[in-house]
Amino acid sequence: MPKVVVSRKTSNPAKDSFDKICKMLETDKELRKLDPKYACTFNEASLSGSAKGSQFKADMKIKDLGDGAEVEIVVDLPFHLALAKGMVEKTLKKKIEEALS
């Protein structure tokens, strides 16, 4: 399966970054429109989560860097969506940037 890996460092504390990314993943209308079966689960203790839809699977991790955090999201796409990899990466980067600002 093709993978899309998007990571972003931020000066926000890890817990704050986790909360913002969770909110974005749960409420973003554009993501819901892409896959109505999209569902998220989060683990606040480990600052991680996952999302599954009918066409993809994604894992999220927030790493505490002391003076900020690093957000990493890895999306597994089926082979028939490999051509959409660039669009998925660009959209995800944009959504993360908006959520953390």
WORATA-V512018 format. One line per field, one symbol per residue. ss: DSSP state (~ for helix, > for strand, _ for the rest). phi: phi as a letter, one per 20 degrees, with the letter a starting at -180 (. if undefined). burial: + if it has 9 or more other C-alpha atoms within 8 Angstrom, else -. Layout:
ss->???
phi->???
burial->???
//
This chain:
ss->_>>>>>>>>>___~~~~~~~~~~~~~~_~~~~~~____>>>>>____>>>>>___>>>>>>>>>____>>>>>>>>>_~~~~~~~~~~~~~~~~~~~~~~_
phi->.fdddccbebeffgfffgfffgffffdfffffffbfefbdcccffdlbabcccfdbcccccddfdnerbceccddedfgfdgfegfffffffgfffgffee
burial->-+++++---+-+++--++-+++-++-----++--+--+-+-+----+++++++--+++++++++---+++++++++++---+--+--++--++-++--++-
//
